[in-house]
Amino acid sequence: MQKNIHGMENLTMESSSQSDGTMHRFPWSDKIKNFLVLCIYEPNNQYYDFNKTFKLHKLKGSTGFQMFKEGMNTSFVIWEEAYKENEELFFKLRVAARNETISQIAQNIVFYLISRYEKIASKSDTILYDKQLIEDAIYQMENKLKKDTFLAKESVWHDFYSWFRLRIKEWVLEEILNLIGFNELESLDDDELNKLFYHHLTNNFAKETGFVSKMIYLVNGYVQEWVKLIIIQFNLESCSIERIEELLCFKKDFCPTADLLLTNIRDFSSSFTIHDHLLVMNNAPYQSVRDAIYKKNFQKVGKTPWPSTPILRGNTEGFIQIIPKASHSLHLNQSLVEEAWDQVQLLSDADVDVFDALCSLFLSKARHNEDIIEIYLNDLLSIRGLKPKLGGDGRRGGYEAKQREQILKSLTNIQSIWINIHKSVVYEKGKPVHTMLQGRTFIFKNHMGEEYSISEKTCKKKITFTIDEVFAKFLNGSGRQVALLSIKALQYNPYKQLWEKRLTRYLSWRWRTQARKGTFLQPNKTSTLLEAIGEKLNTRTPSRTRERFEKALDILLEDGVIASWHYEKWDESIADFKGWANIWLNSMILIEPPEIIKDQYRSIEKKQKVQIEGNHGQLKSTNQKKSEQLGELIRMTRKNLNLTLFQLAEELEVSAPYVSNIERGIKIPSNKIRMKMLKWLEKHEKQ
């Protein structure tokens, strides 16, 4: 049976004495390294039995809450060093755990409101049999909690993490003290103490049910206080029946977001994204499949009858083919070959949207590469920003049949993609290994592990799938490569906003490939950008191409996909002369990523820099340390002033890439530039 993460996550990077905000009972607390506790529980099946859950809620009392339960399957204690080595993965788990906590609180609040609704209107029996309505109300409440309550504040969660970590420390240290005595405990050095602490902590989670029960009791009590505060904040104890219907979204008139929340959809902007960005794979085969779908540059190659297109990216070589799933063992079947060529003509950017959505949902839900995950078809529509239609009574509705048909067509096209890699490098135990791979992208399997073909019959409401070996190999260990992709890439119209959609994807891939070197501001050649999105210069009226291209960049800027853009060393007077278009195609453009991209990838860059320094056996000089401190101060001040790198560079009269390198500690500024920066900081400190 597949398990869900219903855990808690707690991690602070500050010293314990500073972050806990309280006196420790034990003098050794400050010596314990920072850690994260991840608890994995069996799924709570009662979550979907609303009638039974409601009865249990009434028995526990109006604010009874039980977020964490007995029967925990596994727990992990993760030190800060391990966290930083795989920060992207653990960050995803932390966000998922936090969202699960909010979801459980939302469920508790909804049943509290229903119990009051029962007393006032005597209608709860009807409501509880309407599973869809209850799910909608819970999702609506989740969004409200995330936007309109103290749970939206990061400081609230950090207080919880600090409180939890301190309790854990005290319990374990008290146990060690009783076991070995004060003098022996006092004689331990930091490493010995941490090893002993780690041993006792992991042993308690694995074997000591009393320890786990104590933890569960205290955590439930802490979160129950949150529930009470929310009830007070919303004044739920004395609200009218109209207010209850508004909060539960029982009536369209009271629910301004009914068109989004009154169907079985989750809020992807908060549940599966990081600041409106999805996590997707970023390896060469993955990006090649994207390009192949929207460029549709399939041809007949050699003796193979199947539509084929080459993969030539870095050290990866191979080809992508369209081979329908019905063609077992890739055997030749003329009717299927014709079907494959027909499929090529039907490929579209909407297929790439579904492709990225499948990838993001898999990375969000799966804990292992072999996991089979389950999603609703409506999820794939919702994540693309499509809105369901309201029903005739103003309360119920859903997506149109043609929208669902389009999703099934996209899934069929994706299922037909076959990858054959005859040269590539993957990482096993941190070492590069040359390998050959072949298979599909995503494999559609049921929970018994049996493959099935996409159809209206097999995919009425849900699909179950996993990734094939080709992609799985690129998600292992140190070779794992995932990128942040703005959710706008999926939500731009695939017909009217094609340029914006493709540029967003290309920049996402490029920024991730540049992350290790930190060269986010490496200039982009205009012709390269056009080629990457499958567009060519209009030779008759090249101004149209330029206008459309610049309009796309302006829209990306307006939507926050990029932070800024401008030409490098472009003289506008060139456009007055004949033949200007060829010069424009060779012009360079600087495109600055948003802060979320730079912040998320900064750890990758720093890790690479530490490795390089370690390989050369060099220590940082005093000047370099001072330069990094100045760069960090410049970056923080610029962010506080909401300035882009280009705006700051203009004020300092230097290039934007140069400023970017100083901010990240890659470059040591000259004395002249250093003085300019210090004066700039001094000026803004006085303002």
N, C-alpha and C positions, 0 to 999 in steps of 0.2 A: 504494500500500500504506500502510495506516495505521501510524503510528509510536507507540511508547511512550516515556514518559520514564523512563529508567533512570539518571538523572543523579545528580549530587552537588549538595548545596546547602550553602553556607557563608556565614554572615553574622553578624557581631557588631556590636552597636551601641556598644560601648565604644571608647575610643581604642586604636589598634593597640599602643602600647607597654604598655598595661595588660593587654589581653586575650591577647596572644601569649605572655606569660610568659617571654620569652627576649630576649637581646640581638640587635639587628638587625645584619646585616653591613653595611648601608648606612644612612648618616645620614638619607636622604631617605624612609625607610619610613613614618615618622610623618606625612608630608605627604600620603600617598596616601589618598584618601577610602575609606570602607568600601564594599565591593562584594560582589555575589553572582554566582557563576558557575553557570549552568544549562546542562547538557550534554544534548542529545537524541540518542538512538541509535536505529538500526534495531532492531526487536524481535529477540531472541535465539531463533530457532526451535528451537534445541537444548533449550530449557527443557522442551518437551513431548515430546521424544524421549528418554525416560528411559534406555532401554537404551544408546543412543549416548552420552548424557551420563555414564552410569556408567562406561563404558569410558574416556572421556576423563579422568574423575576418577582412575581407577586409574593411567593413564599419567602424570598430573601428580604423583601422590604422595598420601599420606594426608591432607595438609592443603593440597593445592594449591588455590589460589583465584584466580578471574579475574572480578571483579565488572564491571570496565569493559573494553571491547574496542575494537579498531581498527574503523574504519568509522563513526566518529561523523558524524552527518549535519549537525548545526547546533549552535552554541554561542552563548550570550548572556552578555554582561557587564552587570550591572544595578547602578547606583549606589544608595546608600541612599535618596536622595531619590525615585528612581523606585519603589523598593520600597514606601516609605510611601504613595505616591499610589495604589497598588493593592494594599494590604497583604493583603486577603482572598484575592485570587487567588494571590499569591506564597506566602502561608502554606499554601494548599492544595497547591501544587506542592512545597513543602518537605516537608510531611508525606508526600505520595505518594512522593517520592524516598527519604526515610528508610525508609518501609515496604518499598520495593522493595529497598533494600540489605539489610534484615533478612531479606526473603524469599530473597534469593540466599544469604545466610549460612546460613539454615535448610536450603536445598537442599544446600549443601555438607556440613553436619553430617549430614544424613540419609544422603547417599551414603557418607560416612565410616562411619557405623554399619552400613549395609548391607554394605560391604566386610568389616567385622569379622564380621557375621552370616554372610556367605558362608563364611568360614574355619571358623567354629565349627559351623554347622548345615548347610552345603551346600544352602541353600534359595533363594539369591538369584535364580536363573533364574525360578522361579515368581513371586517377588515382583515382579521387574521387568516381567513381562508384565501385572501387575495395576496399570494406570495409576491407577485410582481409589484404591487402597491407598497408592500413593506420594504422590499429591496430598494425601490425608488426613494422612499422616505429616508432610509439609512444613508444612501449615497448623497442625498440632499443635505442631510445633517452633517456628514463628513466634511463637505465643502464649507458649510457654515462654521464648523469648529476650526477649520484651517484658516479661515479668512477673518472671522469676527470675534475670536476669543483669544485668551492668553496663550493658547497652544500654538498660535502663529509666531510666538516670540522664541527665538533661539535660546535666550537666557533661561527660559523656563525649563527647557530640556536639559541644559547644562547643569542647572541646579539639581535636577533629578539624578543625572549621571553621577554628580559629585556625592550626593547623599547616598546613593546606592553603593558606590565604590567604598566610601568611608565605612558603611555598615559591614561590608564584606571584609575589609581590612581588620576591623576590630574583632569580629568573630574569629577569624583565622589566627590572628596574633594572640588572642586570649587562649585559644586552644593550644598553640605552640608553647605559650608561657606555662600553662598548667602541666604540659607534658615534659618539658626539659628544664624548667626553672628559670629564674631571672638571670642568675650569673652566667649560665651557659648561653642564654639568648643574647645577653649583652656582649659576650665575647665573639659572636659571629661577625664576620665582615659582610659588606653589602652583597657580594655575590652569593655567599653561603646563605644569607638570610633570604634572598629572593628565590633561590633554588628550593629552600625548605618551605617558603610561603607557597610557591607554585605547586609543590607536591601535595601539600595539605589542601589547598583550594581545589585542585582537580580531583583529588580523592573524595572530598566532601560532595562535590557535584555528582560524582560517579556512583558512590556507595552509601553515603549518609543521608537517608531519607529525612531524618529530623532536621538536618541543615537546610535541605531543599524546602521542606514544609515551612520552616521559619522564614526563609527568604520570600516564599510565595505569599505568606500571610502579611508580611510587612509591605511588600510591593503592592498587593491588592489594596491595603489600607491607604497607601500613599495616593494611588490613582483614584480611589473612592473619594478622597478629599477634592480632587479635580472635578469629579462629577458633581459634588455638592456645590462647588464654586460656580460651575456652569449653570446649574439650576437657579442659583441666586442671580447670576448675571443676566439671564434671560427672563427672570421673574416667573419661572414656570409653575411655582406653587399656587399662584393666584391668577394665572392668565385665563382669558376667556376661551370658549370653544372655537371662536373665529381665529384667535391667535394660534391655537393648537393646530387647526386645519392649515393655517399659513405655514407653520414650522414643519409640518409633515407633508406639505405640498399636496394635500388632498384635493384642493381646488385650483384650477388653472389661474383664476383671477388673483390668487394670493402668491403665485409662484412665477417670478419674472424669468426664471431659467427652466421653465417646464419643458420647453422644446428640447432641452439637452438632457434633462434628468429623469423624465418620466418614462424611460424605457430601460431595459436591462443593460445599462452602460456604466462604466466606471469613469471617474474624472481622471483622464490620462495626464492632464497637465500637472497633477500633483502625485498621482500614484506611480507612474512609470517614467517620469522625466526628472531631470536635474536642471532646474531653472529653465524650463521650456526646451530642453535638449534631451534627445533620446540617446541611449547607448546602442551602437551598432558595431559590427565587425569592420576591420579596416585592412584586412590582408589583401594581397594581390588578386587572388581568385574572386574574392567578394566584390571588389571594385570592378573587376573585369566583367563580371556578370551584369552589374548595373549598366555599364557602358554598352554591352552587347544588346541588352533589352531595348534601350531607348534609341540607340543608333541603328539597330536592325541591319547591321552589316554582315549578315550571314551569306555564305557562298558555298558552292560545291567544291570541295577540296579533295584532290586525288581520287581514289576509288570509292570513298565513302559516299553514299547517296544522301546522307543526312545533312541538313543546313549546319554549316560550321563557321566559326570565327576564331582567330588565334588569340592566345594569351601571351603577351610579351611585355612583362613588367619586371624590371630589376633582374633578380636571379630566378624568376619564375617563368617557365615556358610550358605551353600546352595548347589546348583548344577547348572551346565550348561548343556543344551541339544541342540541337533541339531533337529529342527522341521521345515520343509519347510514352507514357507509363505502360500502356498496353503492349508495347513491344518487349516481350520478355527476352532476357539475355541478349538484347540488342540485335536479334535476328532480323533479317531483311523481310519487309512486308510492304509491297508496293503501295497499298492503300494507306498504310501508316506513314510511309514516306511522303505521300501527297498531303496527308493531314499535317505533317510536320512543316512543310513549306507553306501551307495555309496559315499555320499558327504564327509563323514569322511575320506575316503581313498584319496579324492582329495584335502583335506586341505593342505596348504603349507605356508611357510614363506612369500610368496608374498601376501597372504591374510592378514597377520599381517601388512605388509607395507601399504596396502590399508586401513586397519582398523585405523592405526595411522594417515594416511593422512586425512581420513574423520574427525577424532577427531580434528586434528590441524586446518583444514580449518573451522570447525564449531566454535572452540574457537576464531579464528581470525575474522570471519565474523559476528557471532551472538552477539547481545547485550542482549538478554534474552534467557532463556532455551527453551522457546516455539517457537522461531523464526524458520522459514523454510528458509534454505539458498539454493542457486543455484550455482553449479559449473560445469565446463566442464569435460568430461571424460579425455580430454587431460591434464587437470590439475593434475589428479591422475597419469598419466604417467610421466609428467614433474617433479613432486615433488620427484619421485623415481630416477631421474637422467637419464631417458631413453631419447634418442635423436631421433627426427623425421628424416625420410629419405628425401633427396632432390629430387625434381622432375627432369624430363628429361631436362627442360630448365635451370636448375641450380638455379631457383629462388623459385619455389613452391614445396611443397611436403607434407609430413605428416607421421603419425604413420601407421604402418602396421596393416592389419585387425586382424592378430593373437594377436597383442598386445592389441588391443581393446577388443577382445574376452576374453583374460585373465582377464582384468579388470572387465568385466561383470560377469565372473565366480566367481571372488573374491567377488564382490558385492552380488551375489546370495548366496554364502556361509555365508557372514556376515548377510544377511537378515534372514537366517535360524537359527541364534543363539538365543536361549531362555534362560533367566536367572531367577532362582527362589531362592530368598534369604529368609530363614525363621528365620534368626537371624543376626542383624546388628545394628550398632549405627550410626545415622546421627545427624547433629547439626541443631537445629531450634532456632533462636534468641539467638545463643551462647551457648545453653544448649544441652547436649547429650540426644538423644531420641532413645530408642530401637524400631526397626521397622521391618516389613516384606515387601518385595518388589518382584515384578515379572514383566517381560516384555522382550522386545528385547533390542538390543544395540542401533542401529540407526533405525529410522522409515522413510521409503521413502514415502513422501507425495508430492502431487502437491500443487500449491499455493492456491487451494481451500480447502486444508486440507484433501483431499481424498488419502488414501493409494493406492499404486500400486505395482505390482510385477516387479522385475528387468527382463528386456528382451531387445532384440535388438530393438523391436518396441517402447517400452516406454522410452528407453535411447539412442536415436540416437546420440545426441551430449552432452546433459546435463543431470544432475540428480538434484533433489530437495529432501532435507531430513532434519530431525531434530533428537534430541536425545530422547530416551524413558525415562520414569520416573525413572528407575533404576539408570541411570547415572545422570539424572537431580538432584536427591536428594543429590548427592555428589558434586554438584557445587553451593550449596546455602550457602551464608554467610560465617561464620567463619569456617565451615566444608569443604569449597572449597579446593580441593587439585589438583594442576596441577604441572607438572614437565617439566624440560627442557630435550629434547631428541635430541641428535646429529642427524642431517639430514643424516649422514652416515649410520645410522641404516636402512634407507629406500633405500639407494643407493648401499650398498654392494650387490654383486651378491648372490641371494638366493640359489645357488648351490655351487659355488666355495668359497664363503666367508660366509658360514653359521655360523661358530663359531664367527666371528667378529660381524656379525649382531646380534646374540642373546646375546653375552656379552655386546654389547653397550646398548641394551634394559634393561638387568638385572641391569647393573651398574646405569643407569638412574633412575630406580625405587628405587634401594637401596640408592643412594645419597639423593633422595628426602625424603625417610622415615627417614634418619639420620639427616636431616636438622635441626630439632628442637633442638636436643641435640648437634649438631655441631660435631658429631663423624664421619667425612668424612674418617678419616684414621683408622677406626676400622678394624682390620685384617679380611680378607676373608679366609675361609678354602677352600683349593683346591678342595676337594670333593664336597663342597657346590656349588662352581662355575660350576663344571662339571654337577652336577645334575640340576642346574638352567637352563642350556642351552640344557639339554636333551642328554648329552653325557656320555658314560661309559668308564671305563678303558679297554684298550685292554690287557687282561690278558696274552696273548701269547707274545706280544711285547709291553710292557708298555711304552718303550722309544718313540714309535710313538705317543702315546697319549700326552706325555709330550712335545714333539717337536711341535706338532700341537697346543697345548695349549699356549706355550710360543711364537710361531709364531703369534698367534692371538693377544696376548697382545702387541707384538712389532709393529704390524700393527696399532693397536689402538693408540699406542704412536706416531707413525710416522704421523698418520692422525689427531692428535690433539684431539682425543676422550678422552684420558687420558693424564695427565701431566707426570706421571712416575709410575713405578711399581718395586717391588722387594720382594724377599722372606724374611720373618722374622725368624731369627735364624736357617737358613737352612745350613747345612754342606754338601758341594758338595761331599765329600768323601763317604757319605752314599750311593750314587748311584753306588759305586763300589761293594757293597755287595748284596747277594741274598736277595730277599724280600724287596728291597728298595722302591718298588712302593707303598706298604701300608703305609710306613712312609711318602712318598711324598704326598699321598692323604690326610694325616692329617697335612701337613705343612700349614703355614699361609702366606698369601700374602697381602702386603700393596699396594693399588692402589690409587693414588692421582688424584682427579678430576681436570679438567682444571680451570683456574681462573674464567671464566664466570660462572661456576657452583657455586663456592664459593662466588663470588660477589653477584649473584642473590639470593642466599639462606641466605646471611648474615643477612638480615632484619628479616627473620623468626626466626633465632637463637637469635637475639638480643631481639625481641619481647617476646620470650619465657623466656629469662633470666630476663627481666624487670618484667614479670608477677610473676615469682618465687620470686624475691626479694621483690615485693610488697606484696605477700602473707605472707612472713616471717617478713615484716615490718623492713627490715634491710637497712641501708645506707652503701654505698660503703666506705671502709676505704681509707685513704690516700695512703697506700701501693698498694691497688688494682687499684686505679686511675693511679698511676705511672706505674704499671705493664701494664695496657691497653695502655698507651701512648707508652711505650717501645715496646709492641707487634705490635702496628700499624706501628711504625717506622721500625721495623724489616721486617714486611710484605712489606711495600712500597719499601724498599731498595732491598729486595730479588727480587721483581717483576722487578725493574729497571735493575737488573743484570741478569734477565732471568734465575734465579736459581729455581730448584724445592725444595720442602720441604726436600726431601731426601738428596739433595746435601748440603743444608744448615745444616741439622742435622749432616752430616758427618764432616763438618768443625767445628761444635761446640762440636762434640763428645757426642751427646745426641740422643734420639730417635725422629723420625719424628713426631709421634703423640704428643709428649711432646712440640715440637716446634709449632705445629699447635695450641695446646691449649693456648700457651702463646700469639701467634699472635692474637687470638680471645678474649683474656682477661679472659679466663676460669681458667687458672692456674697462680699463682704468682711464678715466678722463684726464686730459692734459690739464696743467695748472690753470690755463686760460678758461677752459670749459668748466673746470671745477669751481672757479671763482664766480662764473656766471650763474651756475646752479645754486651756490650758496647765497648769492644776492637775490635770486628768484625766490628761494625759500624764505629768506628774511623779509622780503616784501610781502609775501602772502601770510606770514605769521603775524604781521602788524595789522592786517586787514580784519 
